[in-house]
Amino acid sequence: MNSKYRQLFNANLTVDKYKNFIDDFTSDFDYAVTFRIGESPFFIPIELKEQLLEGCQQVIDFIKRDDFRSITDRALELNRKVPNEDNHTTFLAIDFGICEEDGEIVPKLIEVQGFPSLFNFQQNLSQKFISHYPFLSELTPFLSGLTSETYLKLIEDVICNNHPKENVILLEIEPEKQNTKIDFYYCHRDIGIPVVCVTELYQKGKQLFYKNDKSEEILVKRIYNRVIFDELDLRTDLKLNFDFSSDVDVEWAGHPNWFFRISKFILPYLKGKYFIETTLLSDLKEIPADLENYVLKPLFSFSGSGVIFHVKREDIEAVKEKDLYILQKKVNYKPVIQSPDGKVKAEVRILAVWKKEAESPTFVTNLVRLSRGEMIGVKFNKDKDWVGGTVGMFEK
């Protein structure tokens, strides 16, 4: 899509260069990343960048509606509600498939999450691409005029909100076992906050504490929340020493309620050029005859779990809680990235942060996933090259 940089990059790429690139990550923490990193950035042309940001702004306009909370209260009723919800989400991850419609390239909204993504990993990924391919310094992965330095400062401000670093924790379920733990490593290194397992957090009255590596009791004032309740509910083996539903004296960098409010739950409400026909199963008047053109998705699952790509009538009829599933029209992902042996599909996730007193979120960077398979995702791309996670690079 950006032929100058695509040709330049492909001419410079070798098997050894890719290996050295991956080894660079491993050397940072003596840890091999457990998800696949794509060989190349996605060179995003100005027109597509403008479309992506226009689509994001339309999502944000909906989120800022006066009736947004009343519309999405049902999402909390269907899941759980955590006290002390703030006025708006802290994080936004807005996913667009790069598709073809009427012969034109157009981004289509696939998913939106009021939840943090790989903010620290993406920063390091882009800098390593530039380190290994110096001509990429002419481009930027950042948005809103940010640089590497101002980006990190903004992420730190949003996560810590001026609290001492030891009183701010990244909270996760057994973080050392998570596929995304490389992001936690970079967060700890670049921002300086501890990474704490949910089992290590404990409650005294209305306060939460953890013990540091010297076994000293430390008060928690702010939580950078990475816990997915979907996963937590399945982990009945874990013994928690606090209750998410408790009214505790703590701030949230990413209040858990926004994970449910800003989710697939809002997709049926979004109409327009960048949005896909989406229907809540409980609102479905009749099952479409052309089910091969639809995908069935649970509202609140994470990382694609529970999605049925080849939907049958009996799949829909078997769903008991129909207000927890959507039927979404399939879109035509257009292979747009030229690899050495054919073109590759892409999905772009625009990442935004929303400072506590700000009127609107700030677009900061992006995450890209490459695919040769039927869908974006690991199980559709096993044993393939030019697939996996990467970053989009924009002209400055």
C-alpha positions as CSV (number, residue, x, y, z in Angstrom):
1,M,0.0,0.0,0.0
2,N,3.0,2.2,0.4
3,S,5.2,0.9,-2.4
4,K,8.3,2.9,-1.6
5,Y,8.8,1.5,1.9
6,R,7.4,-1.9,1.1
7,Q,10.0,-2.4,-1.7
8,L,12.8,-1.0,0.5
9,F,11.8,-3.2,3.5
10,N,11.4,-6.4,1.5
11,A,14.7,-5.9,-0.3
12,N,16.4,-5.6,3.1
13,L,14.7,-8.5,4.8
14,T,16.5,-11.8,5.2
15,V,16.0,-14.9,7.4
16,D,19.0,-14.0,9.5
17,K,17.8,-10.4,9.9
18,Y,14.4,-11.6,11.2
19,K,16.1,-14.1,13.6
20,N,18.3,-11.3,14.9
21,F,15.2,-9.1,15.3
22,I,13.5,-11.7,17.4
23,D,16.7,-12.4,19.4
24,D,16.7,-8.8,20.3
25,F,13.5,-9.2,22.3
26,T,14.7,-12.4,23.9
27,S,17.9,-10.7,25.1
28,D,16.0,-7.9,27.0
29,F,14.8,-10.3,29.7
30,D,16.3,-13.7,28.7
31,Y,12.7,-14.6,27.7
32,A,11.4,-15.8,24.4
33,V,8.1,-14.1,23.3
34,T,5.4,-16.7,23.2
35,F,3.3,-15.2,20.4
36,R,4.5,-14.7,16.9
37,I,5.9,-11.4,15.8
38,G,5.3,-10.5,12.2
39,E,8.3,-10.0,9.9
40,S,7.3,-6.5,8.8
41,P,5.5,-3.4,9.9
42,F,2.3,-2.4,8.0
43,F,3.1,0.8,6.0
44,I,-0.2,2.7,6.4
45,P,-0.8,5.4,3.7
46,I,-2.3,8.8,4.7
47,E,-5.7,8.1,3.2
48,L,-6.2,4.8,5.2
49,K,-4.8,6.5,8.4
50,E,-7.5,9.3,8.0
51,Q,-10.2,6.6,7.5
52,L,-9.1,4.7,10.6
53,L,-9.1,7.9,12.8
54,E,-12.5,9.0,11.3
55,G,-14.0,5.6,12.2
56,C,-12.4,5.8,15.7
57,Q,-13.9,9.3,16.2
58,Q,-17.4,8.0,15.4
59,V,-17.0,5.3,18.0
60,I,-15.9,7.9,20.5
61,D,-18.8,10.2,19.6
62,F,-21.1,7.3,20.6
63,I,-19.3,6.6,23.8
64,K,-19.6,10.3,24.7
65,R,-23.3,10.4,24.3
66,D,-25.3,11.5,27.4
67,D,-27.3,8.2,27.3
68,F,-24.3,5.9,26.9
69,R,-24.3,4.7,30.5
70,S,-28.0,4.0,30.5
71,I,-27.6,2.1,27.2
72,T,-24.7,0.0,28.6
73,D,-26.0,-0.6,32.2
74,R,-27.4,-3.8,30.9
75,A,-23.8,-5.0,30.1
76,L,-23.0,-4.7,33.8
77,E,-26.2,-6.5,34.8
78,L,-25.2,-9.4,32.6
79,N,-21.8,-9.6,34.2
80,R,-20.7,-7.9,37.4
81,K,-20.4,-4.4,38.7
82,V,-17.4,-3.0,40.5
83,P,-17.9,0.0,42.8
84,N,-16.4,3.5,42.3
85,E,-16.6,3.6,38.5
86,D,-15.0,6.7,37.0
87,N,-16.5,9.1,34.5
88,H,-15.0,7.5,31.5
89,T,-12.8,4.7,30.4
90,T,-9.0,5.1,30.7
91,F,-8.1,3.0,27.7
92,L,-9.5,2.3,24.3
93,A,-8.5,-0.4,21.7
94,I,-10.5,-0.1,18.5
95,D,-10.0,-2.9,15.9
96,F,-10.5,-2.5,12.2
97,G,-10.2,-5.1,9.5
98,I,-8.7,-3.8,6.3
99,C,-11.5,-4.8,3.9
100,E,-12.7,-4.3,0.4
101,E,-16.2,-2.9,-0.3
102,D,-17.5,-2.0,-3.8
103,G,-13.9,-2.3,-5.1
104,E,-12.5,0.2,-2.5
105,I,-10.3,-0.4,0.5
106,V,-12.2,0.5,3.7
107,P,-11.5,-0.2,7.3
108,K,-14.4,-2.0,9.1
109,L,-14.8,-2.0,12.8
110,I,-14.4,-5.6,14.2
111,E,-14.2,-4.9,17.9
112,V,-13.8,-2.2,20.5
113,Q,-12.5,-2.6,24.0
114,G,-12.5,-0.3,27.0
115,F,-9.4,-2.1,28.2
116,P,-5.6,-1.7,27.9
117,S,-3.7,-3.4,25.2
118,L,0.1,-4.0,24.7
119,F,1.0,-0.3,25.2
120,N,4.5,-1.0,26.4
121,F,5.3,-3.8,24.1
122,Q,4.2,-1.9,21.0
123,Q,6.5,1.0,21.9
124,N,9.5,-1.4,22.1
125,L,8.4,-3.3,19.0
126,S,8.4,-0.1,16.9
127,Q,11.8,1.0,18.3
128,K,13.4,-2.3,17.5
129,F,12.1,-2.2,13.9
130,I,13.7,1.2,13.6
131,S,16.9,-0.1,15.2
132,H,17.2,-3.1,12.7
133,Y,15.9,-1.1,9.7
134,P,17.2,2.5,10.2
135,F,15.4,3.9,7.2
136,L,12.2,3.3,9.1
137,S,13.1,6.4,11.3
138,E,11.5,8.4,8.5
139,L,8.2,7.0,9.7
140,T,6.4,6.9,13.0
141,P,4.1,4.4,14.9
142,F,2.7,7.2,17.0
143,L,-0.4,9.5,16.6
144,S,-1.3,12.9,17.9
145,G,2.2,14.2,17.3
146,L,3.8,12.0,19.9
147,T,7.4,10.9,20.0
148,S,8.8,7.8,21.7
149,E,9.7,10.0,24.7
150,T,6.4,11.9,25.0
151,Y,4.4,8.7,24.4
152,L,6.1,6.9,27.3
153,K,5.6,10.0,29.5
154,L,1.8,10.1,28.6
155,I,1.4,6.3,29.3
156,E,3.2,6.7,32.6
157,D,1.0,9.7,33.6
158,V,-2.2,7.8,32.7
159,I,-1.2,4.6,34.5
160,C,0.2,6.3,37.7
161,N,-1.8,9.5,38.0
162,N,1.0,11.1,40.0
163,H,1.1,8.3,42.7
164,P,4.4,6.9,43.8
165,K,5.4,3.9,41.6
166,E,5.4,1.4,44.5
167,N,1.8,2.3,45.3
168,V,0.7,1.6,41.7
169,I,0.4,-2.1,40.6
170,L,-0.2,-3.9,37.3
171,L,-2.7,-6.6,38.4
172,E,-3.1,-9.8,36.5
173,I,-4.0,-13.5,37.0
174,E,-0.7,-15.4,37.3
175,P,1.1,-12.8,35.2
176,E,4.1,-15.1,34.7
177,K,1.9,-17.6,32.8
178,Q,0.2,-15.1,30.5
179,N,0.9,-15.0,26.8
180,T,1.3,-11.2,27.0
181,K,3.8,-11.2,29.9
182,I,6.4,-9.6,27.7
183,D,4.3,-6.4,27.9
184,F,4.4,-6.7,31.7
185,Y,8.2,-6.9,31.6
186,Y,8.4,-3.8,29.5
187,C,5.9,-2.0,31.7
188,H,7.9,-2.8,34.8
189,R,11.2,-1.8,33.1
190,D,10.0,1.4,31.4
191,I,7.4,2.7,33.9
192,G,8.7,1.1,37.1
193,I,5.5,-0.3,38.7
194,P,5.4,-3.8,40.2
195,V,3.5,-6.7,38.6
196,V,1.2,-8.4,41.1
197,C,-0.9,-11.5,40.9
198,V,-4.5,-11.3,42.1
199,T,-3.7,-13.9,44.7
200,E,-1.0,-11.6,46.2
201,L,-3.4,-8.7,46.8
202,Y,-5.2,-8.6,50.2
203,Q,-7.7,-6.4,51.9
204,K,-7.7,-4.7,55.3
205,G,-10.8,-2.7,55.9
206,K,-11.2,-0.5,52.9
207,Q,-7.5,-0.7,51.8
208,L,-5.6,-3.1,49.6
209,F,-2.0,-4.2,50.1
210,Y,0.7,-6.4,48.6
211,K,4.1,-7.4,49.8
212,N,7.2,-6.3,47.8
213,D,10.3,-8.4,47.2
214,K,11.6,-7.5,50.7
215,S,8.3,-8.8,52.2
216,E,7.3,-5.3,53.2
217,E,3.6,-4.4,53.2
218,I,2.8,-1.8,50.6
219,L,-0.4,0.1,50.3
220,V,-2.1,0.0,46.9
221,K,-3.4,3.4,45.7
222,R,-4.0,2.7,42.0
223,I,-4.5,-0.5,40.0
224,Y,-3.5,-0.9,36.3
225,N,-6.0,-3.6,35.7
226,R,-5.2,-6.4,33.3
227,V,-7.6,-9.0,34.8
228,I,-10.2,-10.4,32.5
229,F,-13.2,-11.6,34.6
230,D,-14.0,-14.2,32.0
231,E,-10.7,-15.9,32.8
232,L,-11.0,-15.2,36.5
233,D,-14.4,-16.9,36.8
234,L,-12.9,-20.0,35.3
235,R,-10.0,-20.1,37.8
236,T,-11.9,-21.6,40.8
237,D,-8.6,-23.0,42.0
238,L,-7.3,-19.5,42.9
239,K,-7.7,-18.2,46.5
240,L,-8.4,-14.5,46.5
241,N,-7.9,-12.4,49.5
242,F,-10.1,-9.5,48.4
243,D,-13.3,-9.1,46.5
244,F,-13.6,-7.0,43.3
245,S,-17.1,-6.1,44.4
246,S,-15.9,-4.5,47.6
247,D,-16.0,-0.8,48.1
248,V,-12.3,-0.2,48.6
249,D,-10.2,3.0,48.7
250,V,-8.3,2.5,45.4
251,E,-8.1,4.2,42.0
252,W,-8.4,2.2,38.8
253,A,-6.3,2.7,35.7
254,G,-8.9,1.0,33.6
255,H,-11.9,0.5,35.8
256,P,-13.3,-3.1,35.2
257,N,-16.8,-1.8,34.4
258,W,-15.5,-0.2,31.2
259,F,-14.5,-3.6,29.9
260,F,-18.2,-4.5,29.7
261,R,-19.6,-1.2,28.7
262,I,-17.2,-0.7,25.8
263,S,-17.3,-4.1,24.2
264,K,-19.1,-6.0,21.5
265,F,-22.2,-5.0,23.4
266,I,-22.2,-1.6,21.6
267,L,-21.6,-2.9,18.0
268,P,-25.4,-3.3,17.2
269,Y,-25.8,0.5,17.9
270,L,-23.1,1.6,15.5
271,K,-24.2,2.5,12.0
272,G,-22.3,3.9,9.1
273,K,-19.5,3.4,6.5
274,Y,-17.0,1.9,8.9
275,F,-19.4,-0.4,10.8
276,I,-20.6,-4.0,10.2
277,E,-24.2,-5.1,10.3
278,T,-24.5,-6.6,13.8
279,T,-27.6,-8.0,15.6
280,L,-28.1,-9.1,19.2
281,L,-29.4,-12.6,19.1
282,S,-32.3,-11.6,21.4
283,D,-33.3,-9.0,18.8
284,L,-33.0,-11.3,15.8
285,K,-36.4,-11.6,14.1
286,E,-35.5,-14.5,11.9
287,I,-32.4,-16.6,11.2
288,P,-30.8,-15.5,7.9
289,A,-31.0,-18.0,5.1
290,D,-27.4,-17.1,4.1
291,L,-25.7,-18.0,7.4
292,E,-22.4,-18.6,5.5
293,N,-22.1,-14.8,5.4
294,Y,-22.3,-14.4,9.2
295,V,-20.2,-15.1,12.3
296,L,-21.6,-15.8,15.8
297,K,-19.8,-14.2,18.7
298,P,-20.2,-14.1,22.5
299,L,-20.4,-10.5,23.7
300,F,-17.8,-10.6,26.5
301,S,-15.2,-13.2,25.5
302,F,-11.6,-12.3,25.0
303,S,-9.0,-13.3,22.3
304,G,-11.7,-14.8,20.1
305,S,-12.8,-17.5,22.4
306,G,-16.3,-18.9,21.6
307,V,-16.5,-17.4,18.1
308,I,-18.2,-19.6,15.5
309,F,-17.1,-18.7,12.1
310,H,-19.1,-21.3,10.1
311,V,-22.5,-20.7,11.7
312,K,-25.3,-23.3,11.4
313,R,-28.9,-22.8,12.3
314,E,-28.6,-25.2,15.2
315,D,-25.7,-23.1,16.6
316,I,-28.1,-20.2,17.0
317,E,-30.9,-22.3,18.3
318,A,-28.6,-23.9,20.9
319,V,-27.7,-20.5,22.4
320,K,-29.8,-20.2,25.6
321,E,-28.7,-16.7,26.7
322,K,-29.5,-14.9,23.5
323,D,-28.7,-11.5,25.0
324,L,-25.1,-12.6,25.4
325,Y,-24.4,-13.2,21.7
326,I,-24.3,-11.3,18.5
327,L,-24.7,-12.3,14.9
328,Q,-22.4,-10.3,12.7
329,K,-22.1,-10.0,8.9
330,K,-18.8,-11.3,7.6
331,V,-16.6,-8.8,5.8
332,N,-14.1,-9.3,3.0
333,Y,-10.6,-8.8,4.4
334,K,-8.5,-7.6,1.5
335,P,-4.9,-8.9,1.3
336,V,-3.0,-5.6,1.0
337,I,0.5,-6.2,2.3
338,Q,3.0,-7.6,-0.2
339,S,5.1,-10.4,1.2
340,P,7.8,-12.2,-0.9
341,D,5.2,-14.8,-1.8
342,G,1.8,-13.3,-2.0
343,K,-0.3,-10.7,-0.2
344,V,-1.3,-10.7,3.5
345,K,-4.4,-9.6,5.3
346,A,-4.3,-7.1,8.2
347,E,-6.2,-5.8,11.2
348,V,-5.3,-2.5,12.7
349,R,-6.0,-1.7,16.4
350,I,-5.8,2.0,17.2
351,L,-4.9,2.6,20.8
352,A,-6.0,5.6,22.8
353,V,-5.7,6.8,26.4
354,W,-8.1,9.1,28.2
355,K,-6.6,11.2,31.0
356,K,-8.8,11.7,34.1
357,E,-9.8,15.3,33.5
358,A,-9.6,15.3,29.7
359,E,-12.7,15.9,27.6
360,S,-11.7,13.3,25.0
361,P,-9.2,10.4,24.6
362,T,-5.9,10.9,22.8
363,F,-4.9,8.5,20.0
364,V,-1.4,7.3,20.8
365,T,-0.2,4.4,18.7
366,N,-1.4,1.1,17.1
367,L,-1.1,-2.6,17.0
368,V,-1.4,-4.6,13.8
369,R,-2.1,-8.3,13.3
370,L,-1.2,-10.0,10.0
371,S,-3.0,-13.1,8.6
372,R,-2.9,-15.5,5.7
373,G,-5.7,-17.5,7.2
374,E,-9.5,-17.4,7.0
375,M,-9.6,-15.2,10.1
376,I,-7.1,-13.1,12.1
377,G,-5.9,-15.3,15.0
378,V,-3.4,-17.9,15.9
379,K,-5.4,-21.0,15.1
380,F,-6.0,-19.8,11.5
381,N,-2.3,-19.0,11.0
382,K,-0.3,-21.9,12.4
383,D,3.0,-22.7,10.7
384,K,2.8,-19.7,8.4
385,D,5.2,-16.8,8.0
386,W,4.3,-13.1,7.6
387,V,1.6,-13.6,10.2
388,G,1.3,-12.4,13.9
389,G,1.6,-9.2,15.7
390,T,3.3,-6.1,14.4
391,V,2.9,-2.3,14.2
392,G,1.7,0.2,11.7
393,M,4.0,2.9,10.5
394,F,2.7,6.3,9.3
395,E,4.3,9.1,7.4
396,K,5.4,11.9,9.7
